[in-house]
Amino acid sequence: MSDSLGLKAYRALVRRNPPTRYAPSIDRPEGEVLWIHAPEKGNALALFDLAKRLCAQRHGLSVLITGDEAIVSPCATIIIDTAPSEHPQDTGTFLEHWQPDVALWLWGDLQPNLILAAHRQSIPLIMADADQQGFENRRDRWLPEVARDVMACFQNVLARTDPGHARLAKLMRSDVALELSGPLMAGGQSLVYAQSDFDELSAILGGRPIWLAASVQSNEVQTVLAAHRHALRQSHRLLLILNPASEDQAAECQARLSAEGLRSARWEDGGMPDDNCQVLLATAQDELGLWYRVAPLSFLGSSLSSGQYGLDPFQAAALGTAILYGPNVRNHMPSYTRLAAAGAARIVNDAGALGVAVARLISPEHAASMAMSGWDVVSQGAAITDRITELVITSLDAAEEGTH
């Protein structure tokens, strides 16, 4: 592919600036590396969901994420680094160090020298979540041939909106596959649970009304118990599954239950909730998947007091539970906002509001309606995530075959 005059001028201009002397954050891990460049801010949750899913489906895969937003990696297989400058020395150092097997570029905000350098090293390039705003900087307006040359490096391009699709259709050559896919959205990683435990509990509980208080902090326990007492006035068979945020809270929770005169059983001791049991204390931190599946209504704790940040609500919504939550959920605010707008989640601020909400929403009709709305929200981003995963895995397979 020969460079256009605009691209030649751009590259000459870039070379006049001194390099920033890019230095990688860590050594390159062993095995395959997928490089994701995400210049758009504010979509870290969706980005991490995608990266985690790819790592789960591809054994030994590490994901390198670069971009302009200061984000913290949620796990060891996801590496956060800064992108290099456009100076050839920096792009060369970056690619030589990381040697990505596949590159996934999100949104837009092209770095022509970096993309061209990756393409010339035969690194497969995929663009996803592309939008019109990602192609509206000054260079794209005055030198459209630069973007046209750069877009020819991608083997697949997925646009998230109709305006983005139309903009890219004008920029791209006909031999590049362009799709309208919708936006990349967080969807949560589905939590596992033991089907045998679910079947046994379902048989014991029958049609009994149940609600869950998940990952409850010490300063939230009293609020939850007060709410349960309020709800019991209208639904005397109501069972609360109380899941503290830490197993160290077990003795404290048991003491509070005794002081409140609430009849309880403890799951970890083999206790099963009989007809007289009002609270099932479940302190294990790895069984939320079971409790979300059992309870049609869940209060997601670690959210009522300042300094708390909330749980991932999509994990709950994906397993079919309606959601209540407190006001302090800043780590997952976009996800709660989407669920609340769809009618799948409702905010509560104190014991009174929580008790009223539990009493009102515990009815099968209300809980099922909210849960269905939550499932719709979680499912909205599934198709685009599936498509990106398919393209990345196919490219990794092709790259692996090419090395043998």
HUGIJO-V152268 format. One record per residue. RES is the residue in one letter. PSI is psi in whole degrees, -180 to 180 (* if undefined). Layout:
((RES:PSI) (RES:PSI))
This chain:
((M:121) (S:143) (D:142) (S:166) (L:-39) (G:-42) (L:-39) (K:-41) (A:-41) (Y:-45) (R:-36) (A:-39) (L:-41) (V:-39) (R:-20) (R:-26) (N:145) (P:150) (P:155) (T:-3) (R:63) (Y:135) (A:123) (P:154) (S:-37) (I:174) (D:154) (R:133) (P:161) (E:156) (G:-165) (E:145) (V:124) (L:125) (W:122) (I:122) (H:123) (A:84) (P:-19) (E:135) (K:155) (G:9) (N:33) (A:-38) (L:-45) (A:-38) (L:-46) (F:-38) (D:-45) (L:-46) (A:-43) (K:-40) (R:-42) (L:-41) (C:-37) (A:-33) (Q:-16) (R:100) (H:131) (G:0) (L:136) (S:147) (V:122) (L:124) (I:126) (T:155) (G:-171) (D:-10) (E:138) (A:103) (I:159) (V:133) (S:136) (P:-10) (C:168) (A:-26) (T:-5) (I:120) (I:133) (I:131) (D:167) (T:149) (A:151) (P:166) (S:177) (E:-4) (H:136) (P:-34) (Q:-41) (D:-44) (T:-38) (G:-43) (T:-43) (F:-51) (L:-35) (E:-38) (H:-52) (W:-29) (Q:59) (P:143) (D:-33) (V:147) (A:134) (L:115) (W:127) (L:146) (W:-62) (G:-134) (D:60) (L:144) (Q:91) (P:-47) (N:-40) (L:-44) (I:-44) (L:-39) (A:-41) (A:-43) (H:-41) (R:-14) (Q:13) (S:31) (I:120) (P:134) (L:129) (I:138) (M:135) (A:163) (D:27) (A:140) (D:160) (Q:-41) (Q:-22) (G:-4) (F:36) (E:27) (N:175) (R:-40) (R:-42) (D:-32) (R:-40) (W:-24) (L:67) (P:-24) (E:-24) (V:-51) (A:-38) (R:-42) (D:-42) (V:-41) (M:-23) (A:-12) (C:-20) (F:139) (Q:-23) (N:142) (V:126) (L:118) (A:145) (R:-14) (T:162) (D:-44) (P:-38) (G:-41) (H:-43) (A:-41) (R:-44) (L:-33) (A:-32) (K:-28) (L:-30) (M:154) (R:156) (S:-18) (D:0) (V:131) (A:119) (L:128) (E:150) (L:111) (S:-17) (G:170) (P:150) (L:123) (M:150) (A:142) (G:-4) (G:150) (Q:122) (S:130) (L:144) (V:159) (Y:157) (A:118) (Q:-35) (S:-40) (D:-41) (F:-44) (D:-42) (E:-45) (L:-41) (S:-39) (A:-40) (I:-43) (L:-24) (G:-131) (G:22) (R:138) (P:138) (I:140) (W:154) (L:137) (A:106) (A:138) (S:52) (V:127) (Q:162) (S:-40) (N:4) (E:-15) (V:-46) (Q:-38) (T:-44) (V:-44) (L:-38) (A:-40) (A:-39) (H:-42) (R:-41) (H:-46) (A:-30) (L:-25) (R:-32) (Q:-21) (S:86) (H:-18) (R:5) (L:133) (L:131) (L:128) (I:112) (L:114) (N:100) (P:158) (A:-20) (S:143) (E:-20) (D:-15) (Q:0) (A:-51) (A:-41) (E:-44) (C:-42) (Q:-40) (A:-40) (R:-39) (L:-42) (S:-43) (A:-34) (E:-9) (G:23) (L:129) (R:130) (S:164) (A:155) (R:123) (W:-44) (E:-20) (D:8) (G:9) (G:138) (M:141) (P:106) (D:-174) (D:-23) (N:-12) (C:132) (Q:-25) (V:128) (L:113) (L:119) (A:100) (T:-14) (A:140) (Q:-1) (D:18) (E:21) (L:-32) (G:-39) (L:-46) (W:-37) (Y:-36) (R:-34) (V:-41) (A:125) (P:-14) (L:131) (S:133) (F:122) (L:108) (G:-162) (S:39) (S:-4) (L:-31) (S:154) (S:147) (G:-3) (Q:158) (Y:-2) (G:169) (L:166) (D:111) (P:-22) (F:-29) (Q:-38) (A:-47) (A:-34) (A:-20) (L:14) (G:32) (T:142) (A:155) (I:133) (L:148) (Y:158) (G:180) (P:-11) (N:83) (V:37) (R:-25) (N:-20) (H:27) (M:-45) (P:-36) (S:-44) (Y:-39) (T:-45) (R:-44) (L:-41) (A:-40) (A:-30) (A:-4) (G:15) (A:-12) (A:150) (R:136) (I:143) (V:149) (N:-15) (D:-179) (A:-41) (G:-48) (A:-38) (L:-43) (G:-44) (V:-43) (A:-42) (V:-47) (A:-36) (R:-39) (L:-5) (I:-15) (S:141) (P:-37) (E:-48) (H:-48) (A:-42) (A:-38) (S:-44) (M:-43) (A:-40) (M:-40) (S:-39) (G:-40) (W:-38) (D:-42) (V:-47) (V:-36) (S:-19) (Q:-40) (G:1) (A:-40) (A:-45) (I:-39) (T:-42) (D:-42) (R:-44) (I:-44) (T:-43) (E:-46) (L:-42) (V:-47) (I:-41) (T:-42) (S:-38) (L:-42) (D:-45) (A:-41) (A:-38) (E:-42) (E:-34) (G:-18) (T:-8) (H:*))
